[in-house]
């Protein structure tokens, strides 16, 4: 009799599963050494404030990527929502023009209406993108690219390139902390209201993906759409719903950004799309669908924000002065163009580090799949 084939059990966790955490730990370790004042509660507060909008937008984008789609309109939908909110807020039936200073006389019902209209418009745009994607058979890449231009054009038409104010609730949401702790050694820890909103958004999204039938259908749609259809999943509705969720979170992120900037301008959210995609992918969510989670997206958001904040806090001149180099070499380096113009090089360094981290993560994941 032939012996039965031996079954090799794979370990539950492999190195590729910890790649996002390894990347995050490496970034924290490096910037703790090279960046001045990085190890402080002030830095933690800055990371929470800068990462809040990214976390909100990346949460919705996670739904889209999990079902093997992509939404290129998130930045412009965020901009359109903020512009529409600003325009409505300065109309005569609400607060009126900035010169009238009528914000104090606006009723609660009117404020709620000014906030809800942009959110509803964003959801409608998301539903339209989803319906056009499933009905036309075109990739969501093409449909949302067109929607990106539609939202951008509407934002420019509404604002006429002017700056508009937003309801005070968004200013408080984007700038004021919900609680603040002071420590003698490490400074003050401020928990922004926007970070609390981001945390609530991610918790709700996590519960939906991990503990509801809809969440299981999202994973099934992204993992094997044909098999999901054969199992009775209406994958078209899942795609439409995920794009609508992504548009809603984009609108929320745009409104929070407008409050943080104390107004709406057309140059806001210029890099929101690429930053949000980088966060989701850096956290380990697959661009091909079916693999990822909100927890991974959170790690990606923290990693990306730590990278940006750490680079902003890095002082190259201080590092050269504290290095063990000779005095002549220090003087020569301090006069070098790449040192004096390091502020202009920060995006380049950000891209190099981000690409390196993504390539390492991709290789680890590929090794896990092959093994």
PyMOL commands that set and color helices and strands:
alter all, ss='L'
color gray80, all
select helices_A, chain A and resi 15-34+41-66+74-89+98-100+103-105+108-136+140-159+168-175+193-211+213-223+225-230+235-260+272-282+294-313+316-322+327-334+337-340+342-370
alter helices_A, ss='H'
color red, helices_A
select strands_A, chain A and resi 177-183+187-192
alter strands_A, ss='S'
color yellow, strands_A
deselect
rebuild
show_as cartoon
